[in-house]
Amino acid sequence: MANLSLLASALAFMRRWLPMSCLLAGGSALLLLTDTAAGRRSLPAVAVLQQVSTTVLDDAIRGMVDGLAEKGFVEGRTITFRRFNAEGDMAQANAIAREIAGGAYDLGLTSSTPSLQALATANKRGRLLHVFAAVADPFSAGVGLDRSNPLTHPRHLLGYGSLSPVDATFRILLTINPNVRRVGVAHNPAESNSRRFMDLARAAAAPRNLELLEAAVENSSGVIEAIQSTISRGAEVIFVPGDTTVISVIESIVTTAGKAGLPVFSVVLGKPDRGTLFDVGFDFHEVGLLAGRVAGDLLEGADPAKIPIRETAKEIPPKLFVNLEAPGYDRTRWRVPDDLLRQATVVIGAAGRKDQPDAVLEGPFDEPHDPAAK
């Protein structure tokens, strides 16, 4: 009887206190989940926008993410990312930029001049910080920067210009083939970066008695037809400027020019084996790293008013890639001197790829005929 009495008492106790215990446990769990969600929301949120998928723009984004990680902002742990790609469509880029500017983001990262312009326009009020990379000449992009004073910029907008040395590139062209006279080039005049490169190309070509056979394009679908038009007009080599529209189809340019027996050269480093004869420019992962570190400084509370718009050339040197197996490389007319090969970071030859990480490309790298120089 005593055992039955104890059992009855225990059951009565459980009926009285179990609902309250469940309520308390449930409340504690809810608070824990709420705190965890709030913790997730407290992480800096970053929106990434690039104009199109290319090796260069991808490398710049990867570098910016790595640069932030160096500052302790590691994806998925101490920072969150959402990536956007306009797929070469400017209207889509503008729509994405408006979404980013109005969204729950602390920082926007952009890769390419069109992406810089799109987000800078949408974010004029400076609701979020904006750091850019893979932009040849940000000062000509119309986003409120002053070439004569790099500290003049919207408070929320910072980044790196990465203008490749055009004059040096044309000097190298004539080192490889002193007899070249006609250079074909397609370009999109709607891109401010392309206009800048073309101004420099014209200034570099004129004193060297080189004729630029130009063909303007509006979008990537017209590039190959434009290249073919320069070939029909007597182009002996094809030049690819820092033009997002044109670079997006550079492999097709190489194929088209190669069928006509013409080599291609550019001022944009890409995959060394993509088929261009030579490329002069910056490693865009390194460019992205520089910009990513600046982004990290801003997230840590650095005063943007004290940080200038910077130029890549003042911090890292340009590099040279050479492909001796490139389509159109006729050794009876073209010859890359041994001295130039020693300056190349990467050389593609009959035996395969040779990396020379300690190679240094000799200057000068200024633009003596730069019409925008002050």
C-alpha positions in Angstrom: 0.0 0.0 0.0 2.9 2.4 0.8 4.4 1.8 -2.6 1.1 2.5 -4.3 0.8 5.7 -2.3 4.3 6.9 -3.3 3.5 6.1 -7.0 0.3 8.1 -6.9 2.1 11.1 -5.3 4.8 11.0 -8.0 2.2 10.9 -10.8 0.4 13.8 -9.3 3.7 15.8 -9.1 4.5 15.1 -12.7 1.0 16.2 -13.9 1.4 19.4 -12.0 5.0 20.4 -13.0 5.6 18.7 -16.5 3.7 21.3 -18.5 5.6 24.1 -16.8 8.9 22.4 -17.4 8.1 21.9 -21.1 7.1 25.6 -21.4 10.4 26.7 -19.8 12.4 24.3 -21.9 10.6 25.5 -25.1 11.2 29.1 -24.1 14.9 28.6 -23.5 15.2 26.8 -26.9 13.4 29.7 -28.6 15.7 32.2 -27.0 18.7 30.2 -28.1 17.5 30.0 -31.7 16.7 33.7 -31.7 20.2 34.6 -30.3 21.8 32.3 -33.0 19.8 33.9 -35.8 20.6 37.4 -34.5 24.3 36.3 -34.4 24.0 35.3 -38.0 22.4 38.6 -39.0 25.2 40.5 -37.1 27.8 39.2 -39.6 28.7 41.8 -42.3 26.8 41.1 -45.5 28.5 41.6 -48.8 27.1 41.8 -52.3 29.4 41.0 -55.2 28.7 42.3 -58.7 30.6 41.5 -61.9 29.6 42.4 -65.4 30.4 39.1 -67.1 32.2 35.8 -66.5 35.8 36.1 -67.6 39.1 34.9 -66.1 40.1 38.4 -65.3 36.9 39.4 -63.5 36.7 36.1 -61.7 40.3 36.4 -60.5 39.6 39.9 -59.2 36.6 38.8 -57.2 38.5 35.8 -55.8 41.3 38.2 -54.8 38.9 40.5 -53.0 37.4 37.6 -51.1 40.9 36.4 -50.2 41.9 40.0 -49.2 39.0 40.2 -46.8 39.9 36.8 -45.4 43.4 38.1 -44.6 41.7 40.8 -42.5 39.7 38.1 -40.6 36.5 38.3 -42.7 36.1 34.7 -43.7 33.2 33.6 -45.8 30.6 31.6 -43.9 32.2 32.3 -40.6 32.7 36.0 -40.0 31.1 37.4 -43.1 28.4 36.5 -45.7 28.5 36.9 -49.4 25.9 37.0 -52.2 27.2 37.0 -55.8 25.5 38.6 -58.8 26.5 38.4 -62.5 25.0 40.7 -65.1 26.0 38.3 -67.9 27.2 41.2 -70.1 23.8 42.9 -70.0 24.0 46.6 -68.8 20.3 46.9 -68.2 20.5 43.8 -66.0 23.6 45.2 -64.2 21.7 48.4 -63.4 18.7 46.4 -62.1 21.0 44.2 -59.9 22.8 47.4 -58.6 19.5 48.9 -57.5 18.7 45.6 -55.7 22.0 45.7 -53.9 21.8 49.4 -53.0 18.3 48.8 -51.5 19.1 45.5 -49.8 20.4 44.5 -46.4 24.1 44.7 -47.3 27.0 46.5 -45.6 29.4 46.3 -48.4 29.4 46.1 -52.2 32.3 44.7 -54.2 32.4 45.3 -58.0 34.7 43.8 -60.7 34.8 45.8 -64.0 34.2 49.4 -65.0 30.5 48.8 -66.0 29.8 47.2 -62.6 31.5 50.1 -60.8 29.4 52.6 -62.7 26.1 50.6 -62.1 26.5 50.3 -58.3 28.0 53.8 -57.9 24.9 55.3 -59.6 22.5 53.2 -57.6 24.3 53.9 -54.4 24.7 57.6 -54.7 23.4 58.2 -51.2 26.1 56.0 -49.8 23.9 53.6 -47.9 26.6 50.9 -48.2 30.3 50.9 -48.6 31.6 50.2 -52.1 35.0 48.9 -53.1 36.0 48.3 -56.7 38.7 46.4 -58.6 39.5 45.4 -62.2 38.8 48.9 -63.4 41.4 50.3 -65.8 40.8 54.0 -65.2 38.3 54.8 -62.5 38.9 58.6 -62.9 37.3 58.6 -66.3 34.3 56.5 -65.1 32.2 59.5 -64.1 31.7 58.4 -60.5 32.9 61.5 -58.7 36.7 60.9 -58.7 39.5 63.4 -59.3 42.6 62.3 -61.1 44.6 65.3 -59.7 43.6 64.5 -56.1 43.0 60.8 -55.3 41.6 61.8 -51.9 38.6 63.4 -53.7 35.9 60.7 -53.8 32.5 59.9 -52.4 33.1 58.9 -48.8 31.7 55.4 -49.3 33.5 54.7 -52.6 37.1 53.3 -52.7 39.2 51.0 -54.9 42.1 50.4 -57.3 42.7 51.5 -60.8 44.6 49.0 -62.9 45.6 50.7 -66.1 47.9 48.4 -68.1 50.9 50.0 -69.8 49.7 50.5 -73.4 52.7 52.3 -74.7 55.0 49.6 -73.4 52.8 47.0 -75.0 53.1 48.6 -78.4 56.9 48.9 -77.9 57.0 45.1 -77.2 54.9 44.5 -80.4 57.6 46.2 -82.5 60.4 44.4 -80.7 58.8 41.1 -81.8 58.0 42.3 -85.4 59.5 45.7 -86.4 57.8 45.5 -89.8 54.2 45.6 -88.6 52.2 48.6 -89.8 48.5 47.8 -89.5 46.8 46.7 -86.2 43.2 45.6 -86.1 41.2 46.4 -83.0 37.5 46.1 -82.0 36.2 48.2 -79.1 33.0 49.3 -77.5 32.9 53.1 -77.3 30.1 52.9 -74.7 32.7 51.7 -72.1 34.7 54.5 -70.5 37.5 52.1 -69.9 37.6 51.2 -73.5 37.6 54.8 -74.6 40.6 55.4 -72.3 42.5 52.4 -73.7 41.8 53.5 -77.3 43.1 57.0 -76.6 46.3 55.5 -75.3 46.5 53.1 -78.2 46.2 55.9 -80.7 48.8 57.9 -78.9 51.2 55.0 -78.8 50.6 54.0 -82.4 51.0 57.4 -84.1 54.7 58.1 -83.4 55.5 54.5 -84.3 53.9 54.8 -87.8 51.3 52.2 -86.8 47.8 52.4 -88.3 45.0 51.3 -86.1 42.2 49.7 -88.1 39.3 50.3 -85.7 35.9 48.7 -85.6 33.3 49.8 -83.0 30.9 47.3 -81.4 27.9 47.6 -79.2 27.9 44.1 -77.7 29.8 40.9 -77.6 27.8 39.3 -80.5 29.3 41.9 -82.9 32.9 41.5 -82.0 33.9 38.7 -84.4 32.3 40.5 -87.3 34.2 43.6 -86.3 37.5 41.6 -86.1 36.8 40.1 -89.6 36.3 43.6 -91.0 39.7 44.7 -89.8 41.3 41.6 -91.3 39.6 42.4 -94.6 41.1 45.9 -94.4 44.6 44.5 -94.1 45.3 44.0 -90.4 48.5 42.2 -89.7 47.9 41.6 -86.0 44.9 42.0 -83.7 45.1 44.1 -80.5 42.6 43.4 -77.6 42.3 46.5 -75.3 41.0 46.5 -71.8 37.4 46.3 -73.0 34.9 44.2 -71.1 32.8 43.5 -74.2 35.7 42.4 -76.3 37.6 40.4 -73.7 34.5 38.3 -73.0 35.0 36.6 -76.4 38.8 36.7 -76.6 39.1 33.0 -77.3 36.9 33.4 -80.4 39.0 36.4 -81.5 42.1 34.2 -81.3 40.4 31.5 -83.4 39.2 34.0 -86.0 42.5 35.7 -86.3 44.4 32.4 -86.3 42.5 31.2 -89.3 43.6 34.3 -91.1 47.3 33.7 -90.0 47.3 36.7 -87.6 48.5 36.6 -84.0 46.7 38.4 -81.2 48.1 40.5 -78.3 46.5 42.2 -75.4 46.8 44.4 -72.3 44.9 42.0 -70.2 46.5 38.9 -68.6 44.4 35.8 -68.8 45.0 32.1 -69.1 48.6 31.9 -70.6 47.5 29.2 -73.0 44.4 30.9 -74.3 46.2 31.6 -77.6 47.3 35.2 -77.5 50.9 35.7 -78.6 51.7 38.0 -75.7 49.8 39.8 -73.0 51.0 42.7 -70.8 49.1 43.6 -67.7 48.4 42.9 -64.0 47.7 39.7 -62.2 44.1 40.4 -61.3 44.0 38.1 -58.3 46.8 40.4 -56.9 44.7 43.4 -57.8 41.7 41.9 -56.0 43.8 41.2 -52.9 44.8 44.9 -52.7 41.1 46.0 -53.0 40.0 43.3 -50.5 42.4 44.5 -47.9 41.0 48.0 -48.2 37.5 46.6 -47.9 38.6 44.8 -44.7 40.0 48.1 -43.3 36.7 49.8 -43.9 34.7 47.1 -42.2 37.1 47.4 -39.2 36.2 51.1 -39.0 38.9 52.9 -41.0 38.1 56.4 -42.1 37.5 56.3 -45.9 38.1 60.1 -46.1 41.8 59.3 -45.3 42.1 56.6 -47.9 42.9 57.6 -51.5 41.9 56.0 -54.7 44.9 53.9 -55.6 46.7 52.8 -58.7 47.9 49.2 -59.0 51.0 50.1 -60.9 52.4 52.0 -57.9 52.2 48.8 -55.8 52.7 45.8 -58.1 54.5 45.7 -61.5 52.8 44.5 -64.7 53.7 41.1 -66.1 54.3 39.6 -69.5 53.0 36.3 -70.7 54.3 34.8 -74.0 52.9 32.0 -76.1 55.3 30.7 -78.8 52.6 28.2 -79.9 50.0 30.9 -80.5 47.9 30.7 -83.7 49.3 33.1 -86.3 52.8 33.1 -84.9 54.8 32.8 -88.1 58.5 32.5 -87.1 59.6 33.7 -90.6 58.0 37.1 -89.7 57.7 37.1 -86.0 60.4 36.4 -83.4 60.3 36.9 -79.6 63.9 37.8 -78.6 65.5 35.7 -75.9 66.0 38.8 -73.8 62.2 39.4 -73.8 61.5 35.8 -73.0 63.6 36.1 -69.9 61.3 38.9 -68.7 58.2 36.8 -69.1 56.5 35.4 -66.0 55.0 32.6 -68.1 56.3 31.2 -71.4 54.3 28.6 -73.4 56.5 26.7 -75.9 56.8 23.4 -77.7 57.9 21.7 -74.4 54.9 23.1 -72.5 54.5 25.8 -69.9 57.5 27.4 -68.2 56.8 29.6 -65.2 59.4 32.2 -64.2 57.9 33.8 -61.1 61.0 35.9 -60.5 61.0 37.4 -64.0 60.7 41.2 -64.1 59.4 43.0 -67.1 61.6 46.0 -67.9 60.0 49.5 -68.2 59.4 52.3 -68.6 55.7 51.9 -68.0 54.6 55.4 -68.0 52.5 56.8 -70.9 54.6 59.5 -72.5 51.9 60.2 -75.0 49.0 59.9 -72.5 46.5 62.6 -73.5 44.9 62.5 -70.0 48.2 63.0 -68.2 48.5 66.2 -66.1 
